[in-house]
Amino acid sequence: MNTKINHQFTPTQVFHRLQAGILPGDHKIEMFGIRETRKVYFSQNGEIKPLSKLPKELMDQLIEQLLSDNVALRDLKDLTTEKMLEEYAFCLYGTADSDADFTDSGDLKGSENFRCGDNCKCLRWKTKKVLINNKHLTRHKINILDAISTGLTDKEIAEKFHISESTLNTHKKELFDYFKVKSSRELISKAIKKNILQ
């Protein structure tokens, strides 16, 4: 039995968290990347287009943000301008989520918690912030979080980072406090939900 639904859904009527801009009528813009190719696209009003088709005033903001980050510029200096901008956008805005990358007034938001790869250089960029409950996770804390998620014992993690187990416990306590959790299992679960672990 086929049932046809004669209803146009708006983003506020859909109960699932859909990618911003994915439905017709949703004028928000969400950039996202394809991991295998590192190509960046954006969704708006139910259409998906390549990054190069981003409206000029929005592209200018992305370029300005890149130019403000001397560390990112240094890391990407060997790429063509087009590839540099695409790699930058991929590293900062690569995840497809329900939170648009530009505000309703057209201003570019800060980076997402997207992890473009293990030990990616972008974690040290000035414009790349991995946040949990408005607290910035350092590259070192992220590396410890990664190690915890692999199931290594505390002793193995401490040896891996050449630190004492008591120092590791201090880092774990800080991570638990940042994430507002009480166990490693809760920590990993929340880090996955917040796109910090993928």
C-alpha positions in Angstrom: 0.0 0.0 0.0 1.5 3.3 -1.1 0.6 6.4 0.9 1.6 9.8 -0.5 2.2 12.6 1.9 1.1 15.9 0.7 2.9 18.2 3.1 5.8 20.5 2.7 8.0 20.2 5.8 9.8 23.2 7.2 13.0 22.9 9.3 11.1 23.6 12.5 8.6 20.8 11.8 11.1 18.0 11.4 11.7 16.1 14.6 15.2 14.8 13.7 18.3 17.0 13.7 18.8 17.4 10.0 21.8 19.2 8.4 21.2 22.9 8.2 20.1 24.1 4.8 19.2 20.6 3.6 15.5 21.2 3.2 13.9 23.5 0.6 13.0 26.7 2.5 15.9 26.5 4.9 18.1 29.4 3.9 20.8 28.6 6.5 24.2 27.6 5.1 26.1 24.5 6.3 29.5 23.6 5.0 30.6 20.0 5.1 33.5 17.9 3.7 34.0 14.5 2.1 36.7 12.8 4.1 38.0 10.7 1.1 38.5 13.7 -1.2 38.7 16.5 1.4 36.3 18.4 -1.0 34.0 20.9 0.7 30.4 21.6 -0.2 27.6 23.6 1.4 23.9 23.1 1.7 21.3 25.8 1.4 17.6 25.8 0.6 17.6 22.1 -0.2 20.6 22.4 -2.7 24.2 21.2 -2.3 26.9 23.2 -4.1 30.7 23.1 -4.1 32.5 25.6 -1.8 33.5 27.6 -4.9 29.8 28.6 -5.3 29.6 30.1 -1.8 28.2 33.7 -2.1 31.0 36.2 -2.4 30.3 38.1 0.8 30.4 34.8 2.7 33.5 33.6 0.9 35.2 36.9 1.8 34.6 36.2 5.5 36.2 32.7 5.1 39.2 34.2 3.3 39.6 36.9 6.0 39.4 34.3 8.7 42.2 32.3 7.0 44.3 35.3 6.5 44.1 36.1 10.2 45.7 32.8 11.1 49.4 32.8 10.4 49.8 29.2 11.7 47.2 27.9 9.2 48.8 30.0 6.4 52.2 28.6 7.2 50.9 25.0 7.2 48.9 25.5 3.9 51.5 27.6 2.1 52.4 24.9 -0.5 48.8 24.6 -1.8 47.2 26.7 -4.5 44.9 29.4 -3.2 41.8 27.4 -4.1 43.1 24.2 -2.4 44.3 26.2 0.6 40.9 27.6 1.2 39.2 24.3 0.7 41.6 22.5 3.1 41.1 25.3 5.6 37.3 25.1 5.3 37.4 21.3 5.5 39.4 21.3 8.7 37.3 23.9 10.5 33.8 23.2 9.1 33.9 19.6 7.7 31.1 18.1 9.7 27.5 18.1 8.4 25.4 19.2 11.4 22.2 21.0 12.3 24.0 24.1 13.5 24.5 26.4 10.5 28.1 27.8 9.9 26.8 31.3 9.2 24.5 33.3 11.5 21.1 34.4 10.3 22.6 37.8 9.7 25.3 36.2 7.5 28.3 36.2 9.9 30.7 33.3 9.8 30.7 31.3 13.1 33.7 29.9 14.9 35.1 26.5 14.0 33.2 23.2 14.6 34.4 20.3 16.8 35.2 18.5 13.6 38.3 16.3 13.6 39.6 16.1 10.1 42.1 13.3 10.9 44.3 11.9 13.6 47.0 14.4 14.6 46.0 16.9 12.0 48.0 20.1 12.1 44.8 22.1 12.3 44.5 21.5 16.0 47.2 24.1 16.5 45.7 26.7 14.3 44.5 29.9 16.0 41.1 29.8 14.4 40.5 26.1 15.2 38.9 25.6 18.6 37.6 22.3 19.9 35.1 23.3 22.6 33.1 21.5 25.3 30.8 23.5 27.5 32.7 26.7 26.4 36.1 25.3 27.4 38.8 25.0 24.9 40.4 21.5 24.7 44.1 21.7 24.1 45.8 19.4 21.6 47.3 17.5 24.5 43.9 17.0 26.2 42.5 15.8 22.8 45.4 13.3 22.5 44.7 12.0 26.0 41.0 11.7 25.2 41.8 9.8 22.0 44.0 7.4 24.1 41.2 6.9 26.6 38.8 6.0 23.8 41.1 3.2 22.5 40.7 1.3 25.7 44.3 1.6 26.9 44.9 1.2 30.6 46.0 4.3 32.6 49.5 2.8 32.8 49.7 2.4 29.0 48.4 5.9 28.4 50.9 7.4 30.9 53.8 5.5 29.2 52.6 6.6 25.8 52.7 10.3 26.8 55.8 9.9 29.1 53.9 11.2 32.1 53.2 9.7 35.6 49.9 8.1 36.3 49.1 10.8 38.8 49.6 13.5 36.1 47.3 11.4 33.8 44.7 11.3 36.6 44.9 15.1 36.8 44.3 15.3 33.1 41.4 12.8 33.3 39.8 14.8 36.2 40.0 18.0 34.1 38.4 16.2 31.1 35.7 14.8 33.4 35.1 18.3 34.7 35.0 19.9 31.2 32.6 17.3 29.9 30.6 17.2 33.2 30.8 13.4 33.5 32.0 10.9 36.1 33.4 8.0 34.1 35.5 7.2 31.0 32.5 5.6 29.4 30.4 8.8 29.8 33.4 10.8 28.6 33.7 8.8 25.4 30.0 8.9 24.8 29.7 12.7 25.2 32.8 13.3 23.1 31.2 11.3 20.3 28.0 13.2 20.6 29.9 16.5 20.4 31.9 15.4 17.3 35.2 15.4 19.2 35.7 11.7 18.8 34.7 10.2 15.4 
